Amino acid sequence: MDELEINGKTYPIKFNHRFYDRVVEDFAKKHKDSNVDGFNNLINGLIMEDPDAVVRAYRFACQTKSLPSANDVANALDEQGIFDSDDIFNDVYKEIKSSGFLALKIRHLLTSLKQIWKESEVALQVVKENTTKGHQKEIQQATTEVAINEQAYELAKKQLAELGK
């Protein structure tokens, strides 16, 4: 979608660095934490097929100084039949990913999950080397953590691939 008409005004739609900054800033304000990653949260919302993620995406992609309200964006999307599409979440994801910068941010998300998994494997080796026979519970906990981190990475990779179809 190149533009969105909201209350009689046409807004150009661009998924770019400005969009990214808006998503991150808004999420951090709402959660009073600048370390919270609103972009990853938005992508997760698309994976989970949350219509609010679609509204947030288009709202922050509006190229204007003063953003329309989420309610106005949702109403405009509804009026234009956007929510009627079976592929709405895939379509929004593809639009986001078409930006080189945002595609790299998505790749960064996967790289971060993979790094967490690999670091947990290293931690498991350290635990194995430093645990005596009477403390096998620590090894089991570390092994479980590795499995959880691997599954989280593989699941995210699969879900993003599905979303990109």
C-alpha positions as a Python dict, from the first residue, in 0.01 Angstrom:
ca = {
    (1, 'M'): (0, 0, 0),
    (2, 'D'): (146, 331, -108),
    (3, 'E'): (-100, 556, 70),
    (4, 'L'): (-384, 547, 318),
    (5, 'E'): (-683, 781, 327),
    (6, 'I'): (-783, 872, 681),
    (7, 'N'): (-1068, 1114, 750),
    (8, 'G'): (-1041, 1261, 400),
    (9, 'K'): (-664, 1313, 417),
    (10, 'T'): (-422, 1100, 216),
    (11, 'Y'): (-107, 985, 393),
    (12, 'P'): (188, 841, 201),
    (13, 'I'): (291, 507, 358),
    (14, 'K'): (660, 423, 392),
    (15, 'F'): (823, 151, 594),
    (16, 'N'): (1166, 297, 661),
    (17, 'H'): (1398, 408, 941),
    (18, 'R'): (1154, 679, 1050),
    (19, 'F'): (885, 410, 1084),
    (20, 'Y'): (1127, 200, 1291),
    (21, 'D'): (1210, 490, 1523),
    (22, 'R'): (842, 563, 1578),
    (23, 'V'): (762, 200, 1662),
    (24, 'V'): (1052, 174, 1907),
    (25, 'E'): (983, 512, 2070),
    (26, 'D'): (610, 449, 2112),
    (27, 'F'): (660, 106, 2266),
    (28, 'A'): (930, 234, 2503),
    (29, 'K'): (703, 519, 2618),
    (30, 'K'): (412, 285, 2684),
    (31, 'H'): (632, 48, 2880),
    (32, 'K'): (848, 323, 3037),
    (33, 'D'): (1160, 135, 2931),
    (34, 'S'): (1394, 240, 2653),
    (35, 'N'): (1541, -111, 2644),
    (36, 'V'): (1214, -267, 2527),
    (37, 'D'): (1227, -346, 2156),
    (38, 'G'): (903, -231, 2000),
    (39, 'F'): (1004, -345, 1651),
    (40, 'N'): (1048, -707, 1758),
    (41, 'N'): (718, -678, 1944),
    (42, 'L'): (548, -553, 1626),
    (43, 'I'): (693, -842, 1421),
    (44, 'N'): (576, -1084, 1690),
    (45, 'G'): (230, -929, 1668),
    (46, 'L'): (222, -1002, 1295),
    (47, 'I'): (334, -1360, 1359),
    (48, 'M'): (57, -1397, 1618),
    (49, 'E'): (-194, -1244, 1372),
    (50, 'D'): (-281, -955, 1601),
    (51, 'P'): (-480, -689, 1409),
    (52, 'D'): (-341, -424, 1645),
    (53, 'A'): (2, -493, 1492),
    (54, 'V'): (-139, -406, 1149),
    (55, 'V'): (-285, -82, 1285),
    (56, 'R'): (43, 9, 1456),
    (57, 'A'): (241, -69, 1142),
    (58, 'Y'): (32, 152, 916),
    (59, 'R'): (-1, 428, 1173),
    (60, 'F'): (375, 460, 1217),
    (61, 'A'): (434, 428, 842),
    (62, 'C'): (225, 741, 774),
    (63, 'Q'): (460, 1008, 645),
    (64, 'T'): (348, 1307, 847),
    (65, 'K'): (467, 1504, 1148),
    (66, 'S'): (142, 1459, 1337),
    (67, 'L'): (30, 1097, 1332),
    (68, 'P'): (-337, 1005, 1306),
    (69, 'S'): (-480, 821, 1605),
    (70, 'A'): (-473, 442, 1616),
    (71, 'N'): (-852, 448, 1617),
    (72, 'D'): (-863, 659, 1299),
    (73, 'V'): (-611, 430, 1128),
    (74, 'A'): (-807, 120, 1229),
    (75, 'N'): (-1130, 272, 1099),
    (76, 'A'): (-966, 370, 769),
    (77, 'L'): (-817, 22, 724),
    (78, 'D'): (-1155, -131, 799),
    (79, 'E'): (-1337, 103, 558),
    (80, 'Q'): (-1089, 19, 282),
    (81, 'G'): (-1134, -355, 337),
    (82, 'I'): (-775, -416, 444),
    (83, 'F'): (-881, -638, 732),
    (84, 'D'): (-1084, -853, 492),
    (85, 'S'): (-768, -989, 329),
    (86, 'D'): (-662, -1338, 437),
    (87, 'D'): (-301, -1236, 373),
    (88, 'I'): (-300, -906, 565),
    (89, 'F'): (-29, -1012, 812),
    (90, 'N'): (191, -1154, 535),
    (91, 'D'): (136, -843, 324),
    (92, 'V'): (235, -604, 602),
    (93, 'Y'): (540, -816, 684),
    (94, 'K'): (649, -816, 319),
    (95, 'E'): (607, -437, 302),
    (96, 'I'): (821, -398, 614),
    (97, 'K'): (1083, -642, 488),
    (98, 'S'): (1105, -464, 151),
    (99, 'S'): (1304, -191, 328),
    (100, 'G'): (1670, -290, 337),
    (101, 'F'): (1717, -145, 684),
    (102, 'L'): (1412, -321, 825),
    (103, 'A'): (1509, -650, 658),
    (104, 'L'): (1841, -624, 841),
    (105, 'K'): (1658, -558, 1170),
    (106, 'I'): (1457, -877, 1114),
    (107, 'R'): (1778, -1066, 1039),
    (108, 'H'): (1924, -916, 1356),
    (109, 'L'): (1632, -1060, 1554),
    (110, 'L'): (1713, -1410, 1427),
    (111, 'T'): (2085, -1358, 1481),
    (112, 'S'): (2018, -1253, 1841),
    (113, 'L'): (1806, -1562, 1908),
    (114, 'K'): (2073, -1784, 1755),
    (115, 'Q'): (2341, -1615, 1965),
    (116, 'I'): (2142, -1677, 2284),
    (117, 'W'): (2113, -2044, 2187),
    (118, 'K'): (2487, -2075, 2113),
    (119, 'E'): (2582, -1897, 2436),
    (120, 'S'): (2363, -2137, 2632),
    (121, 'E'): (2552, -2427, 2469),
    (122, 'V'): (2880, -2275, 2589),
    (123, 'A'): (2732, -2231, 2937),
    (124, 'L'): (2627, -2596, 2935),
    (125, 'Q'): (2985, -2703, 2863),
    (126, 'V'): (3112, -2489, 3150),
    (127, 'V'): (2853, -2640, 3383),
    (128, 'K'): (2948, -2992, 3271),
    (129, 'E'): (3317, -2923, 3331),
    (130, 'N'): (3260, -2771, 3675),
    (131, 'T'): (2984, -2987, 3819),
    (132, 'T'): (3051, -3280, 4044),
    (133, 'K'): (2854, -3605, 4023),
    (134, 'G'): (2634, -3507, 4317),
    (135, 'H'): (2511, -3194, 4137),
    (136, 'Q'): (2361, -3332, 3816),
    (137, 'K'): (2056, -3107, 3854),
    (138, 'E'): (2260, -2808, 3728),
    (139, 'I'): (2355, -3002, 3414),
    (140, 'Q'): (1992, -3094, 3352),
    (141, 'Q'): (1883, -2731, 3395),
    (142, 'A'): (2151, -2609, 3155),
    (143, 'T'): (2060, -2881, 2904),
    (144, 'T'): (1695, -2778, 2922),
    (145, 'E'): (1790, -2414, 2868),
    (146, 'V'): (1987, -2506, 2555),
    (147, 'A'): (1688, -2699, 2419),
    (148, 'I'): (1450, -2411, 2492),
    (149, 'N'): (1679, -2156, 2325),
    (150, 'E'): (1728, -2377, 2019),
    (151, 'Q'): (1354, -2428, 1983),
    (152, 'A'): (1289, -2054, 2022),
    (153, 'Y'): (1534, -1981, 1739),
    (154, 'E'): (1400, -2254, 1510),
    (155, 'L'): (1040, -2153, 1576),
    (156, 'A'): (1106, -1784, 1505),
    (157, 'K'): (1291, -1875, 1185),
    (158, 'K'): (1002, -2094, 1071),
    (159, 'Q'): (736, -1837, 1164),
    (160, 'L'): (916, -1556, 982),
    (161, 'A'): (956, -1775, 673),
    (162, 'E'): (582, -1852, 682),
    (163, 'L'): (497, -1485, 727),
    (164, 'G'): (714, -1398, 427),
    (165, 'K'): (524, -1630, 189),
}
